[in-house]
């Protein structure tokens, strides 16, 4: 089951994710997809997407992919325990990128996940892996 697009969940993005302009495209049991339109404020000195923005985007997607719950009234948060990222290619200004994250294993409290950051042509820009701690289920804020 997937909520796509998850308009009712976008308010649960952190202030930082909203500040960066991250967009929640897909949130479901199988994967989470977050997208970003690259603007001038996202660029490094070479005119490409800054690696820190890529890392934040991957961390956001990885953190959400392990929080899926079938009950739409309950929400679970996650805490990043470790994050590793490898950069493969640059993304220029004006392009659109997306982070596709999936849970790879773990248990009820701790999970491992992997994320690919791709451009519009599905070229691999970066890959990330992380270990995350799930919170208990909570009611969605009113």
N, C-alpha and C positions, 0 to 999 in steps of 0.2 A: 504494500500500500504506500502511495506517495502523495504528498500534498504538493501540488505544483500548478501555479506559483503559490507559495505559502503566505499570502497577504496577512493572515492573522498572526503569523509568527515573526514578521520582520521587525516588529517593535521590540522583540526580545534580543535583537542584535545589540552588542555592546556599543556604548557611545563612540568608542574608538573605531569600530567597524563602520558605523554610520559616517563618522568623520572622514574616513578613507574613501567612502562612496561604494563600499561593497554591496552587492545585490544578491539576495538569496533567491536562486533560480529553482532549485529542487531540494526537497528535504524529505527523505523517506527511509525505509528500513534498509534498502540496499546501498544507497549513497546519498551524499550531499553535494550540491554544486553551487558554488559562489562565483559571481562574475564581477568584472571591473572594467569600466571604460577608462583607458589611460589618458589622463589629463596632465597639463604642465606641472602641477604640484606633486605628481607621482614620480617625476623623473630624477635620475642621477645626473652628474655633471657631463656624462657622455650622451645625454639625451634619450636614454632608455629607461624602462621601468626599474625603479630602485629595488635592490635585493631585499631591503627591509620591508617594503610593501608586499613583495612576493611572499616573504616569510609570514607576515601578519595574515595575509589572505589564506595561505595554506593552514596556518594554525587555527584560524576561524572555521574553515571547512572540516578539518580533522576533529576539532572539538565538538562540532555539531553532529558529525556522522554517527557517533556512538551514543547519542542521547535520544534517539527515536523511541517513541512510545505510541502504541496504537490508540490509547484513550486521548482524544483531543483536548480534554480538560486538564490533563496532567503534563508537567514539563520537568525535564531533568537537565541540570547543568553539568559541565565537565571542567576539570582543572588539568592543565597541561603539566605533566611530570617531566617529560623530556621531548625535545624536538630536534630532528636532524634534517638538513636540507642540502640538496646538491643542485647547482645551477648549470644548465646546459646551453641556453641560447638567450639572446636579448629580445626584448619586446619594445618596439618603438612607440613614440608618442602617437596618440590617435587610434591605436589599435585596441581591440577588446580581448581580454584574457579570461580564462575561467579555471577554477580549482575544482577538481573532481576527487572526492575523498570517500574511502570505503573502509569499514572495519575489517581487520585481518584476523583477529583472534582476541582471546582474553576471557574474562569471567564477568560476574555480575557487578563488580566494583571497579576493576581495572581492565582497560582494553588497549589494544594496539591497532593503529590505523595507518593507511598509506594514502598519499595524495599526489596526483599529477597536476601540474599547472601547464595549461595548453593555450596556444593562440587560436585564432579563428580557423586556421587551416589544420588544426590538430597537431601542430608541431610541439614537441615536448620542450618547455622552457625550464622547468625545474621539477624535481621530485622530492617529496618530503615523507618522513615517517615519524610517528610519535607514540608516546605512551600517555594515557589519560586516565584520570580517576572520575568516575560517575558520582554525581550527588544522588541523594534520595529523590523520589518523585515528589513534586510539589504541584499545588493548584496554580493555574495560570493567573497572573495578576488581572484584576478587573479593569 
